[in-house]
Amino acid sequence: MKVVLKNLTKKFPSRNKKGDEVVAVNNFDFEIPDGKLIGLLGPSGCGKSTTLNLISGLEKPTSGQIFFGDDDVTALPPENRGVGLVFQNYALYPHLTVRQNILFPLQNLKGKDKLPKEEMEAKALEAARLVQIDQLMERKPGQMSGGQQQRVAIARALVKRPRVLLLDEPLSNLDARLRLQTREEIRRIQRETGITTIFVTHDQEEAMSISDMIVVMKDGVVQQIGRPQDVYDSPVNRFVAEFLGTPPINVFEGEVKDGELRLGGETVLKVPGAPDGAVFAAVRPEGFALEADGAFRCELKQIEVMGRDTSIVFEHPARVSANLRAIIPSEDRPAGSPDEVRFRLKPSKVFLFGREDNRRIPFDAEG
């Protein structure tokens, strides 16, 4: 089911004395292709959960429209939209078994939608098998792990075969290992069912690992939309560059002059095509190559060996980021404990941004 958002805006009354409205979602325009998994990504308060609530019908837009396929569902109540919802806190009925929790949405169907008991049981078992909890049907939520409870919540959302599946921070309550396992399961389930799925998270690694496309938001405004790797490799502004990536990108104050990038007064990289002027220069942690005569010189603070990779923590007079970190292969790590390390910067991993607007400044990375 294709989902189209047209000029979607949501404003909330202000709680301060000035009476200014709070714009939670600002003029959101996007078409979500049929059968895709879309990650809504951004920091707390960016408007991603509000967007999900608008799509589900739990919130009414201040302006704009929402379409499921060709149907305008903007004014439809949630129960008539054909959406499945999964929340962070599972929202299971503790006194009911897994079977009863999954059956609950089917038992509330009325009129022509009401199903025979045998068909409801078959659908509940099918949903349980899809999320691999069919052996736990007689347990109650209190007898299950967090990951198992989350699977029950997903099965309950899927049992009616919704037109759109909405997941709001569904993995936040799980430990790291369970998060990894459950996000892989969500991706598997989405591919098997082909249901258009919108996944809200503040965890950029989570969103990038399972989404067909990601939508990066800030202060209610969409910053960038694209395939995860494309957004990572070509951020449109400094916010997107800093938000995506673990460890985070390294940011410096710099200057471009005569096609060269200067940091701390030293020329570190040729940037043909970039206009002269003051810039922010951002380098991905994997954008450093250790070289004895590298143009980028810095003060070594710490070396952290992490098995396959080595993390080099360093200091530089032009830094803007709180911490500076390079990731290199462990076999390339510096010998001993030098005071200074030198790097060659990889042009494709270096981004320039305007000092005033923080917009990306393109240059010829092949030059």
C-alpha positions as CSV (number, residue, x, y, z in Angstrom):
1,M,0.0,0.0,0.0
2,K,1.5,3.3,-1.1
3,V,1.3,6.1,1.5
4,V,1.4,9.7,0.4
5,L,1.8,12.7,2.8
6,K,1.0,16.0,1.2
7,N,2.0,19.3,3.0
8,L,1.4,17.5,6.3
9,T,1.7,19.9,9.3
10,K,0.9,19.5,13.0
11,K,0.9,22.4,15.5
12,F,0.3,22.1,19.2
13,P,-0.7,25.0,21.5
14,S,2.2,26.5,23.4
15,R,2.6,25.9,27.1
16,N,4.5,29.1,27.7
17,K,3.1,32.6,28.4
18,K,3.9,33.9,24.9
19,G,1.3,31.6,23.4
20,D,3.5,30.6,20.4
21,E,2.4,27.4,18.7
22,V,4.8,24.5,18.6
23,V,5.2,23.1,15.1
24,A,5.8,19.4,15.6
25,V,5.7,18.5,11.9
26,N,6.2,21.2,9.3
27,N,5.0,20.8,5.7
28,F,6.0,17.1,5.3
29,D,5.8,16.0,1.7
30,F,6.7,12.4,0.9
31,E,5.5,9.3,-1.0
32,I,6.2,6.0,0.7
33,P,6.4,3.3,-2.1
34,D,4.2,0.2,-1.7
35,G,5.8,-2.7,0.2
36,K,8.9,-0.8,1.4
37,L,10.3,-0.3,5.0
38,I,10.9,3.3,5.7
39,G,12.8,4.5,8.8
40,L,11.8,7.8,10.4
41,L,14.9,9.0,12.1
42,G,16.0,11.9,14.2
43,P,16.7,13.1,17.8
44,S,14.0,13.3,20.5
45,G,11.5,16.0,19.7
46,C,12.2,16.1,16.0
47,G,8.5,15.1,15.1
48,K,9.0,11.5,14.0
49,S,6.5,10.0,16.5
50,T,4.0,12.8,15.8
51,T,4.3,11.9,12.1
52,L,3.5,8.3,12.9
53,N,0.5,9.3,15.0
54,L,-0.8,11.4,12.1
55,I,-0.5,8.5,9.7
56,S,-2.2,6.2,12.2
57,G,-5.0,8.6,13.0
58,L,-4.2,9.1,16.6
59,E,-3.5,12.7,15.9
60,K,-5.3,15.0,13.5
61,P,-3.2,17.2,11.2
62,T,-3.4,21.0,11.4
63,S,-3.2,21.0,7.6
64,G,-2.3,18.7,4.8
65,Q,-3.5,15.3,3.6
66,I,-2.7,11.6,4.0
67,F,-3.5,9.0,1.3
68,F,-3.3,5.2,1.5
69,G,-3.1,4.4,-2.2
70,D,-5.8,6.6,-3.8
71,D,-7.9,6.8,-0.6
72,D,-7.8,10.1,1.3
73,V,-7.7,8.8,5.0
74,T,-7.0,12.2,6.6
75,A,-10.4,12.3,8.3
76,L,-10.8,8.6,9.0
77,P,-10.6,7.3,12.6
78,P,-7.7,4.9,13.4
79,E,-9.9,1.8,13.5
80,N,-11.0,2.4,9.9
81,R,-7.6,3.0,8.4
82,G,-6.3,-0.5,8.3
83,V,-3.1,0.1,10.3
84,G,-1.2,-2.1,12.6
85,L,0.5,-0.4,15.6
86,V,3.4,-1.6,17.7
87,F,4.6,0.6,20.5
88,Q,7.8,0.8,22.6
89,N,6.1,-0.6,25.7
90,Y,4.4,-3.6,23.9
91,A,1.0,-2.8,25.5
92,L,0.0,-6.5,26.0
93,Y,-2.8,-7.6,28.3
94,P,-1.0,-9.2,31.2
95,H,-4.0,-11.4,32.2
96,L,-4.4,-12.9,28.7
97,T,-2.3,-15.6,27.1
98,V,-0.3,-15.1,23.9
99,R,-3.1,-16.7,22.0
100,Q,-5.7,-14.4,23.5
101,N,-3.6,-11.3,23.0
102,I,-3.2,-12.1,19.3
103,L,-6.9,-13.0,18.9
104,F,-8.1,-9.8,20.6
105,P,-8.2,-7.6,17.4
106,L,-10.1,-10.3,15.5
107,Q,-12.6,-10.7,18.3
108,N,-13.5,-7.1,18.1
109,L,-14.4,-7.2,14.4
110,K,-18.1,-6.5,13.9
111,G,-20.7,-6.8,11.2
112,K,-19.6,-8.1,7.8
113,D,-15.9,-8.2,9.0
114,K,-16.7,-10.7,11.9
115,L,-14.9,-14.0,11.4
116,P,-15.8,-17.6,12.5
117,K,-13.9,-18.8,15.5
118,E,-12.0,-21.4,13.5
119,E,-10.8,-18.8,11.0
120,M,-9.7,-16.5,13.9
121,E,-7.8,-19.3,15.5
122,A,-6.1,-20.1,12.1
123,K,-5.1,-16.5,11.6
124,A,-3.7,-16.2,15.1
125,L,-1.6,-19.3,14.6
126,E,-0.4,-18.0,11.3
127,A,0.7,-14.7,12.8
128,A,2.4,-16.5,15.7
129,R,4.3,-18.7,13.3
130,L,5.4,-15.7,11.3
131,V,7.1,-14.2,14.4
132,Q,8.2,-17.7,15.6
133,I,6.3,-17.8,18.9
134,D,3.8,-20.5,18.0
135,Q,5.2,-22.7,20.7
136,L,4.4,-20.1,23.4
137,M,0.7,-19.6,22.7
138,E,-0.5,-20.6,26.3
139,R,2.0,-18.4,28.1
140,K,1.2,-15.1,29.6
141,P,3.3,-12.0,29.0
142,G,4.8,-12.1,32.5
143,Q,6.3,-15.5,31.7
144,M,8.2,-14.2,28.6
145,S,11.3,-12.3,27.8
146,G,11.2,-8.7,26.4
147,G,12.0,-10.0,23.0
148,Q,9.2,-12.6,23.1
149,Q,6.7,-10.0,24.3
150,Q,7.7,-7.7,21.4
151,R,7.0,-10.6,19.0
152,V,3.6,-11.0,20.5
153,A,2.9,-7.3,19.9
154,I,4.0,-7.6,16.3
155,A,1.9,-10.7,15.7
156,R,-1.1,-8.9,17.2
157,A,-0.6,-6.0,14.8
158,L,-0.2,-8.3,11.8
159,V,-3.1,-10.7,12.5
160,K,-5.6,-8.4,10.7
161,R,-3.2,-8.1,7.7
162,P,-3.1,-4.3,7.9
163,R,-2.5,-2.1,4.9
164,V,0.3,-0.3,6.8
165,L,2.4,-1.4,9.7
166,L,3.6,1.4,12.1
167,L,6.4,0.7,14.6
168,D,7.2,3.4,17.2
169,E,10.6,2.8,18.9
170,P,9.8,-0.9,19.1
171,L,13.2,-2.0,20.2
172,S,14.1,0.6,22.9
173,N,13.3,-1.6,25.8
174,L,15.5,-4.5,24.7
175,D,19.1,-5.1,25.5
176,A,21.7,-4.8,22.8
177,R,21.8,-8.5,21.7
178,L,18.0,-8.7,21.6
179,R,17.7,-5.4,19.7
180,L,20.0,-6.8,17.0
181,Q,18.1,-10.1,16.8
182,T,14.7,-8.4,16.8
183,R,15.5,-5.9,14.1
184,E,16.6,-8.7,11.9
185,E,13.3,-10.4,12.6
186,I,11.3,-7.2,11.8
187,R,13.1,-7.0,8.4
188,R,12.4,-10.7,7.7
189,I,8.7,-10.4,8.6
190,Q,8.3,-7.2,6.5
191,R,9.9,-8.9,3.5
192,E,7.7,-12.0,3.9
193,T,4.5,-10.1,4.3
194,G,5.2,-7.2,1.8
195,I,3.3,-4.8,4.1
196,T,4.4,-1.2,3.8
197,T,6.1,-0.5,7.1
198,I,7.1,2.8,8.8
199,F,9.7,2.4,11.6
200,V,10.4,5.2,14.0
201,T,13.7,5.3,15.9
202,H,16.3,7.7,17.2
203,D,19.0,4.9,16.7
204,Q,20.6,5.7,13.3
205,E,22.3,2.3,13.2
206,E,19.0,0.6,13.7
207,A,17.3,2.6,10.9
208,M,20.2,2.2,8.4
209,S,20.5,-1.5,8.9
210,I,16.9,-2.5,8.0
211,S,15.3,0.4,6.0
212,D,14.9,0.6,2.3
213,M,14.8,4.4,2.7
214,I,15.4,6.7,5.7
215,V,13.8,10.1,6.4
216,V,16.1,12.3,8.7
217,M,14.1,14.9,10.6
218,K,15.0,17.8,12.9
219,D,12.6,20.2,14.6
220,G,9.6,19.0,12.6
221,V,11.4,19.5,9.3
222,V,12.5,16.8,6.9
223,Q,16.3,17.3,6.4
224,Q,17.0,14.5,3.8
225,I,15.3,11.4,2.3
226,G,17.1,8.6,0.5
227,R,18.6,5.2,0.7
228,P,20.6,4.8,3.9
229,Q,24.0,4.5,2.3
230,D,23.3,7.4,-0.1
231,V,22.4,9.7,2.8
232,Y,25.5,8.6,4.7
233,D,27.7,9.1,1.8
234,S,26.2,12.4,0.6
235,P,24.7,14.4,3.6
236,V,23.0,17.6,2.5
237,N,23.9,19.5,5.6
238,R,26.0,19.4,8.7
239,F,23.2,18.1,10.9
240,V,22.7,15.0,8.8
241,A,26.4,14.4,8.6
242,E,26.8,14.6,12.4
243,F,23.6,12.6,13.1
244,L,24.5,9.6,11.0
245,G,27.5,7.5,11.8
246,T,29.1,5.6,14.7
247,P,31.5,6.9,15.9
248,P,30.3,10.3,14.9
249,I,31.9,12.4,12.1
250,N,34.9,14.7,13.1
251,V,34.2,18.4,12.5
252,F,36.8,21.1,12.1
253,E,36.9,24.9,11.4
254,G,38.7,25.4,8.2
255,E,39.3,27.5,5.2
256,V,39.3,26.9,1.4
257,K,41.8,28.9,-0.6
258,D,42.8,28.3,-4.2
259,G,41.2,24.8,-4.3
260,E,42.9,23.7,-1.1
261,L,41.5,22.9,2.3
262,R,43.4,24.4,5.3
263,L,42.9,23.2,8.9
264,G,44.9,25.0,11.6
265,G,46.8,26.9,9.0
266,E,48.0,23.8,7.2
267,T,46.9,22.5,3.8
268,V,45.5,19.0,4.3
269,L,43.5,18.3,1.1
270,K,42.9,19.5,-2.5
271,V,39.2,20.4,-2.9
272,P,38.9,21.5,-6.6
273,G,35.7,23.3,-7.4
274,A,35.1,24.5,-3.8
275,P,34.8,28.3,-3.5
276,D,37.2,30.3,-1.3
277,G,36.0,31.0,2.2
278,A,35.6,29.8,5.7
279,V,34.0,26.4,6.1
280,F,33.3,23.6,8.4
281,A,35.2,20.5,7.3
282,A,33.9,17.1,8.4
283,V,35.7,13.8,8.1
284,R,34.2,10.4,8.7
285,P,36.2,8.3,11.2
286,E,37.1,5.8,8.3
287,G,38.3,8.8,6.2
288,F,41.8,8.7,7.7
289,A,44.7,6.7,6.3
290,L,47.8,6.5,8.5
291,E,50.9,7.8,6.6
292,A,54.3,8.8,7.9
293,D,54.3,11.9,5.7
294,G,50.5,12.5,5.6
295,A,49.4,16.2,5.3
296,F,47.1,16.0,8.3
297,R,49.1,16.2,11.5
298,C,47.5,15.8,15.0
299,E,48.4,15.1,18.6
300,L,47.9,11.5,19.6
301,K,45.8,11.0,22.8
302,Q,44.9,7.3,22.9
303,I,45.0,4.1,20.9
304,E,42.1,1.6,21.4
305,V,42.5,-1.8,19.7
306,M,39.1,-3.3,19.0
307,G,40.0,-6.5,17.3
308,R,39.6,-6.0,13.5
309,D,39.8,-2.2,13.8
310,T,41.8,0.3,15.8
311,S,40.4,3.6,17.1
312,I,42.8,6.5,17.3
313,V,41.7,9.3,19.6
314,F,43.5,12.6,18.7
315,E,43.6,16.3,19.2
316,H,43.7,19.1,16.7
317,P,43.7,22.9,17.2
318,A,40.9,23.4,14.6
319,R,38.5,20.9,16.1
320,V,34.8,21.7,16.6
321,S,33.7,18.2,17.8
322,A,34.1,17.3,21.4
323,N,36.0,14.2,20.6
324,L,38.1,13.4,17.5
325,R,38.5,9.8,16.4
326,A,39.9,7.9,13.4
327,I,39.1,4.2,12.7
328,I,41.9,2.3,10.8
329,P,42.6,-1.4,10.3
330,S,44.4,-2.9,13.3
331,E,47.3,-4.1,11.2
332,D,48.0,-0.4,10.3
333,R,48.0,0.9,13.9
334,P,51.0,3.0,14.9
335,A,53.9,1.3,16.6
336,G,54.9,2.4,20.1
337,S,53.3,5.5,21.6
338,P,54.2,8.5,19.4
339,D,53.2,12.0,20.4
340,E,52.1,12.9,16.8
341,V,50.4,10.9,14.1
342,R,49.9,11.9,10.5
343,F,47.1,11.0,8.2
344,R,46.2,11.2,4.5
345,L,42.5,12.3,4.2
346,K,40.3,10.3,1.8
347,P,38.5,12.9,-0.3
348,S,35.2,10.8,-0.6
349,K,35.0,10.8,3.2
350,V,35.5,14.6,3.6
351,F,32.5,17.0,3.5
352,L,32.6,20.8,3.4
353,F,29.7,22.9,4.9
354,G,29.0,26.6,4.8
355,R,29.7,28.5,8.1
356,E,26.5,30.5,7.9
357,D,23.9,27.9,6.6
358,N,25.6,24.6,7.3
359,R,24.7,23.5,3.8
360,R,26.9,21.1,1.9
361,I,29.5,22.7,-0.4
362,P,30.4,20.3,-3.2
363,F,33.9,19.8,-4.6
364,D,35.5,17.3,-7.0
365,A,36.5,14.4,-4.7
366,E,38.3,12.8,-7.7
367,G,40.4,15.8,-8.4
